[in-house]
Amino acid sequence: MPALTFTLSILLGIVLLTIAAQEFRYLRTRRNVVGDRQPLLHSPQVFHVATILQLAPGQELLGAVRGFVGATERAGGTVVYAGKVAVNAMASSQLPDVDWEAFVLAQFPTRAAYDAAAASPDLQKSRAGFAHSYALGMQRSRWLNLAVPIILLAIRVRDVVTRHPARYPFRPATAPDGIPTAMLERRARLVEGLLANREYGEQALVVLNFVKNGTPEQRAANAGYGAEMFGLMAEMGNGPMHIGRAVTLEGDADFDQVIIVYYPGVAYFAELVQSAFFTGIVGGKQLGDTLSSPTVPLLPHL
């Protein structure tokens, strides 16, 4: 019996060390590759806000975003991530038809602290300098976000044990795979926009998603797409950085979730969207409404 207890203790220790290593591997990636400054743990009262921005004529990207970041932090927020929109991949029917150009994610101690910050003349003046802006709140669960790397680790262990075929390297999808010409053309424009952003996106691409869930049938189909993508993320060591419940702050747009996902660079993401793997599952991505904007990290350059 003591031998069994000792063995179980050793196994438990190995499991806990593996989980800790996985958590800190993802944390190092966020810090050193993505330029994401989210603390690993935070108070349950913490409130996040994702603000999307379109430059006004004559505004310069880095200077304008730097000014907005500064105004946000002077108002009491902590900027977690800032990115340049590489391409507007999917537009939401609930938001203005705008080519968004930047995205800033900020953390505030409470919802009340954000409300006070939003009313500050400094932050209002900064937002007014943009042609368009829109802010969506996010109630980010620390426990759910801590669980994501562990879930990915479990998926990877399952795939190794079951000898699941590798999803990467990708096989390119072509017209003989049954892809409509219009989709190929749209995909080509997406890839062109992505690859034009190699300067800041060589190692990281971060996709901002405002998500409105669909019908039960759409949710079931989307779950299949999500399972396949999680399998790929577990294999490649990337995945969601921020998941939270959406909170409407302005206007009447109604989203359910904010999901922010890291991929290992624009070249990788361009390869992914042109692959037979992605083409084979993307039809299952069915949502009620979404804004999806791939971005490249700006915060390390401000």
C-alpha positions as CSV (number, residue, x, y, z in Angstrom):
1,M,0.0,0.0,0.0
2,P,2.8,2.5,0.8
3,A,4.4,1.7,-2.5
4,L,1.1,2.4,-4.3
5,T,0.7,5.7,-2.5
6,F,4.2,6.7,-3.3
7,T,3.7,5.8,-7.0
8,L,0.5,7.8,-7.1
9,S,2.2,10.8,-5.5
10,I,4.9,10.7,-8.1
11,L,2.4,10.5,-10.9
12,L,0.4,13.4,-9.4
13,G,3.5,15.4,-9.1
14,I,4.5,14.8,-12.7
15,V,1.0,15.8,-13.8
16,L,1.0,19.0,-11.8
17,L,4.5,19.9,-13.0
18,T,3.4,19.3,-16.6
19,I,0.4,21.5,-16.2
20,A,2.5,24.3,-14.6
21,A,5.0,24.1,-17.4
22,Q,2.2,24.3,-20.0
23,E,0.7,27.4,-18.3
24,F,4.0,29.2,-18.1
25,R,4.9,28.2,-21.7
26,Y,1.7,29.9,-22.9
27,L,2.4,32.9,-20.6
28,R,5.9,33.3,-22.0
29,T,4.5,33.2,-25.5
30,R,2.0,35.9,-24.7
31,R,4.6,38.1,-23.1
32,N,7.6,37.6,-25.5
33,V,6.0,36.8,-28.8
34,V,2.5,38.4,-28.8
35,G,3.3,41.4,-26.7
36,D,0.3,40.7,-24.5
37,R,0.5,42.0,-20.9
38,Q,-2.4,40.2,-19.3
39,P,-1.6,39.1,-15.7
40,L,-2.0,35.3,-15.2
41,L,-4.5,35.9,-12.4
42,H,-6.8,38.9,-11.7
43,S,-9.6,39.9,-9.4
44,P,-13.1,38.7,-10.4
45,Q,-14.2,42.3,-10.5
46,V,-11.7,43.2,-13.3
47,F,-13.4,44.5,-16.4
48,H,-11.9,44.3,-19.9
49,V,-12.8,46.6,-22.9
50,A,-11.9,45.9,-26.5
51,T,-11.9,49.1,-28.6
52,I,-11.7,49.0,-32.4
53,L,-10.5,52.1,-34.2
54,Q,-10.6,53.6,-37.7
55,L,-8.1,56.3,-38.4
56,A,-9.2,59.8,-39.4
57,P,-7.6,61.3,-42.6
58,G,-4.1,62.4,-41.8
59,Q,-3.7,60.2,-38.7
60,E,-0.6,58.1,-38.5
61,L,-1.2,54.6,-37.1
62,L,1.5,54.3,-34.5
63,G,1.1,57.8,-33.2
64,A,-2.7,57.6,-33.0
65,V,-2.7,54.2,-31.2
66,R,0.1,55.4,-28.9
67,G,-2.0,58.4,-28.0
68,F,-5.1,56.3,-27.3
69,V,-3.1,53.9,-25.2
70,G,-1.7,56.8,-23.2
71,A,-5.1,58.3,-22.6
72,T,-6.5,54.9,-21.5
73,E,-3.7,54.4,-19.0
74,R,-4.0,58.0,-17.7
75,A,-7.7,57.3,-17.1
76,G,-6.9,54.3,-14.9
77,G,-6.8,51.4,-17.4
78,T,-4.0,49.0,-18.1
79,V,-3.6,48.2,-21.8
80,V,-3.1,44.5,-22.3
81,Y,-2.8,44.3,-26.1
82,A,-2.8,46.6,-29.1
83,G,-2.8,45.5,-32.7
84,K,-3.0,46.7,-36.2
85,V,-5.8,45.1,-38.2
86,A,-4.2,43.2,-41.1
87,V,-7.4,42.6,-42.9
88,N,-11.1,42.9,-42.1
89,A,-12.0,39.2,-42.5
90,M,-15.7,39.2,-41.4
91,A,-17.8,42.3,-40.8
92,S,-20.6,42.3,-38.2
93,S,-24.1,43.2,-39.4
94,Q,-24.6,44.9,-36.0
95,L,-21.7,47.4,-36.4
96,P,-21.1,50.2,-38.9
97,D,-19.6,49.1,-42.2
98,V,-16.1,50.3,-41.5
99,D,-12.7,49.1,-42.4
100,W,-11.3,49.0,-38.9
101,E,-7.6,49.7,-38.6
102,A,-6.5,49.0,-35.0
103,F,-7.7,47.3,-31.8
104,V,-6.8,47.9,-28.2
105,L,-7.7,45.7,-25.2
106,A,-7.6,47.3,-21.8
107,Q,-8.2,46.1,-18.3
108,F,-9.9,48.2,-15.6
109,P,-10.2,47.4,-11.8
110,T,-14.0,47.3,-12.1
111,R,-16.9,48.2,-14.4
112,A,-17.4,51.4,-12.5
113,A,-13.7,52.3,-13.0
114,Y,-14.2,51.9,-16.8
115,D,-17.4,54.0,-16.7
116,A,-15.4,56.8,-15.0
117,A,-12.5,56.5,-17.4
118,A,-14.9,56.6,-20.4
119,A,-16.3,59.9,-19.1
120,S,-12.9,61.5,-18.7
121,P,-12.2,64.4,-21.1
122,D,-8.8,63.0,-22.0
123,L,-10.1,59.6,-23.2
124,Q,-13.1,61.2,-24.9
125,K,-10.8,63.6,-26.8
126,S,-8.6,60.7,-27.9
127,R,-11.5,58.7,-29.2
128,A,-13.0,61.7,-30.9
129,G,-9.8,62.1,-33.0
130,F,-10.6,58.8,-34.8
131,A,-13.0,58.6,-37.7
132,H,-14.8,55.8,-36.0
133,S,-14.5,53.8,-32.8
134,Y,-16.5,51.2,-31.0
135,A,-16.0,49.7,-27.5
136,L,-17.3,46.3,-26.3
137,G,-16.9,45.1,-22.7
138,M,-15.7,41.7,-21.7
139,Q,-16.2,40.0,-18.4
140,R,-13.1,37.7,-18.5
141,S,-13.1,34.6,-16.3
142,R,-9.7,34.0,-14.8
143,W,-10.5,30.3,-14.3
144,L,-11.7,29.6,-17.8
145,N,-8.7,31.3,-19.3
146,L,-6.4,29.4,-17.0
147,A,-8.1,26.2,-18.1
148,V,-7.5,26.8,-21.8
149,P,-3.8,25.7,-21.9
150,I,-4.7,22.7,-19.8
151,I,-7.5,21.7,-22.2
152,L,-5.1,22.0,-25.1
153,L,-2.6,19.9,-23.3
154,A,-5.2,17.2,-22.7
155,I,-6.2,17.3,-26.4
156,R,-2.6,16.9,-27.4
157,V,-2.1,13.9,-25.1
158,R,-5.2,12.3,-26.4
159,D,-4.0,12.8,-30.0
160,V,-0.6,11.3,-29.2
161,V,-2.1,8.3,-27.4
162,T,-4.6,7.6,-30.2
163,R,-2.0,8.3,-32.9
164,H,-4.1,10.9,-34.6
165,P,-2.6,11.9,-37.9
166,A,-0.7,15.2,-37.9
167,R,-2.7,18.1,-39.2
168,Y,0.5,20.1,-40.0
169,P,2.2,20.5,-42.5
170,F,-0.9,21.5,-44.5
171,R,-1.8,20.3,-47.9
172,P,-2.9,23.3,-50.0
173,A,-6.5,23.3,-51.1
174,T,-7.1,23.8,-54.8
175,A,-10.1,24.2,-57.2
176,P,-10.3,20.4,-57.6
177,D,-11.2,20.2,-53.9
178,G,-14.6,21.7,-54.8
179,I,-13.9,25.3,-53.8
180,P,-16.1,27.8,-55.6
181,T,-14.2,30.4,-57.6
182,A,-15.7,33.3,-55.6
183,M,-14.3,31.7,-52.4
184,L,-10.8,31.3,-54.0
185,E,-10.9,35.0,-55.0
186,R,-12.0,36.1,-51.5
187,R,-9.3,33.9,-50.0
188,A,-6.6,35.4,-52.3
189,R,-7.6,38.9,-51.1
190,L,-7.4,37.8,-47.4
191,V,-3.9,36.3,-48.0
192,E,-2.7,39.4,-49.7
193,G,-3.7,41.5,-46.8
194,L,-2.1,39.2,-44.3
195,L,1.2,38.9,-46.1
196,A,1.4,42.7,-46.4
197,N,1.8,42.8,-42.6
198,R,4.9,40.7,-42.2
199,E,6.8,43.5,-40.6
200,Y,4.9,43.2,-37.3
201,G,3.3,39.8,-37.8
202,E,6.3,37.6,-38.5
203,Q,5.9,35.7,-35.3
204,A,2.3,36.4,-34.2
205,L,-1.1,37.0,-35.5
206,V,-4.0,37.8,-33.1
207,V,-7.6,37.4,-34.3
208,L,-10.2,39.5,-32.5
209,N,-13.7,37.9,-32.6
210,F,-17.0,39.5,-31.4
211,V,-19.3,36.5,-31.4
212,K,-23.1,36.2,-31.5
213,N,-24.2,32.6,-31.1
214,G,-26.6,31.2,-33.6
215,T,-29.4,28.7,-33.5
216,P,-29.0,25.3,-31.7
217,E,-28.3,23.8,-35.1
218,Q,-25.7,26.4,-35.9
219,R,-24.1,25.9,-32.5
220,A,-23.8,22.1,-33.0
221,A,-22.2,22.7,-36.4
222,N,-19.8,25.3,-35.0
223,A,-18.8,22.9,-32.2
224,G,-17.5,20.5,-34.8
225,Y,-15.4,23.3,-36.4
226,G,-14.1,24.3,-33.0
227,A,-13.1,20.8,-32.0
228,E,-11.0,20.5,-35.2
229,M,-9.4,23.9,-34.7
230,F,-8.6,23.1,-31.0
231,G,-6.9,19.9,-32.2
232,L,-4.7,21.9,-34.6
233,M,-4.0,24.5,-31.9
234,A,-3.0,21.8,-29.4
235,E,-0.6,20.4,-32.0
236,M,1.0,23.8,-32.9
237,G,1.1,25.4,-29.4
238,N,-1.2,28.3,-30.0
239,G,-4.7,29.1,-29.1
240,P,-7.1,31.5,-27.3
241,M,-5.5,34.2,-25.1
242,H,-8.7,35.8,-23.9
243,I,-12.3,34.4,-23.7
244,G,-15.0,36.4,-22.0
245,R,-18.7,37.2,-21.9
246,A,-19.5,40.2,-24.0
247,V,-21.0,43.3,-22.3
248,T,-22.6,46.0,-24.5
249,L,-21.3,49.4,-23.6
250,E,-22.6,51.6,-26.4
251,G,-25.2,51.2,-29.2
252,D,-27.5,48.2,-29.4
253,A,-25.2,45.5,-30.8
254,D,-25.8,42.2,-29.0
255,F,-22.8,39.9,-28.8
256,D,-22.4,36.8,-26.6
257,Q,-18.6,36.4,-26.4
258,V,-15.3,38.1,-27.1
259,I,-12.7,35.5,-28.1
260,I,-9.1,36.6,-28.9
261,V,-6.9,33.9,-30.5
262,Y,-3.1,33.8,-31.1
263,Y,-1.6,32.1,-34.2
264,P,2.1,31.8,-34.9
265,G,2.5,34.5,-37.5
266,V,0.8,35.9,-40.7
267,A,2.6,33.4,-43.0
268,Y,1.3,30.5,-40.9
269,F,-2.3,31.9,-40.9
270,A,-2.1,32.5,-44.7
271,E,-1.0,28.9,-45.1
272,L,-3.9,27.7,-42.8
273,V,-6.7,29.5,-44.7
274,Q,-5.4,28.1,-48.0
275,S,-5.2,24.5,-46.7
276,A,-7.4,21.5,-47.4
277,F,-7.7,21.1,-43.7
278,F,-9.3,24.5,-43.2
279,T,-11.4,24.3,-46.3
280,G,-12.7,21.0,-45.1
281,I,-14.0,22.3,-41.8
282,V,-14.8,26.0,-42.3
283,G,-18.2,25.3,-43.6
284,G,-19.1,24.2,-40.0
285,K,-18.2,27.7,-38.7
286,Q,-21.8,28.9,-38.2
287,L,-22.5,31.9,-36.0
288,G,-25.5,34.2,-35.6
289,D,-23.2,37.2,-36.3
290,T,-19.5,37.9,-35.9
291,L,-16.8,40.5,-36.3
292,S,-13.5,38.8,-37.1
293,S,-10.3,40.9,-37.4
294,P,-6.8,39.4,-37.7
295,T,-4.3,41.8,-36.2
296,V,-0.5,42.0,-35.8
297,P,1.0,43.2,-32.5
298,L,1.7,46.9,-32.0
299,L,2.2,47.3,-28.3
300,P,5.9,46.4,-28.4
301,H,6.4,49.1,-31.1
302,L,4.6,52.0,-29.3
